[in-house]
Amino acid sequence: MAWLLLLLAFGALWAALTATSPVVTILALLAGLVLFLGFVLKLASDRIGSRSRDEALMLDPEELRRLREQAEARRLAAAQNDTAR
């Protein structure tokens, strides 16, 4: 999608260069600028999105607390087994 925006921006700039009316030239230049900015923002968004972590894999505080309690219970059980020997 980003590359399509860049292609459309070049098309708008080509239309601005070949236009005979000043109004069409200004509109085409504005369209080219907006499309180019859209291209840059889309490219940045795609890059940021590809490097972000999946939110579904993140632990919520309640799950993290439960895992800590389980680890502590395992440590206590291992310590009791070591002292019983």
N, C-alpha and C positions, 0 to 999 in steps of 0.2 A: 504494500500500500504506500509506503514512503517513497518508493521509486516512481510510482505513478504520479505523486504530487510533484516530484522534481520534473518529470516529463511535462506535466501540465504547466508548470512555471516557465519552462523553456518555451513552450508553445505560446504562452501569454506574452513573453518577451519578444518572440518572433512577430506576433500580431502587433505589438506596440511599434516595432521597427518598420513594419510594412504599412501601417495605417496612415491614411491621408488626413483624417480628422483629428484635431487636437483632443477632443473629448474622448474618442476611442483610444487614442494613445495613452492618455492619463488613466483611463479605466483599465486598460490592459497592463500598464505598469503597476498599478495598485494590485490587480489580480495576481500578477507575477510575484510581487513582494509577499502578499498573503500566502500564496501557495508555497513559496520558498520557506517562509517561516513555519508553515505547517509541516513541511518536509523535515526541517531541522528538529522541531519539537517531537515529531513522530519517531525520528531516528533516536533521539535521546530517550524517549519513553520506552522504546523497544530495548535499548541497551540497559537501562535501569531495571526494567522488568525481568530481563533474562538473568540478572545477577542477584535478584532478591530471593530470600528464602521463602519456602512454601509456608504459609501461615497455618495450614492444617497440621504441620509437623511440630509446631511450637506447643509447649506445655502451658496449660493454664495454672494459676497459683494453687488451686485445689489439688490438681493432679501432682504437682511438684511436692506439695506437703505430704500427700499419701505415699509417694515414692520415698521420701525421706524417712517417714515413719517405718516403712517396710525395711529399709536399709538399717535403721537403728535397731529394729527387732531382730534382724539377722545377726548384727554385731553382738547384741546381748546374748542371743542363743549360742553363738560361737564362743563367747567368753565363758558362759556357764558350762559348756561342754569341755573347755580346756581346764577349768578349775575342778571339774568332777573327776578327771582322770588322775 
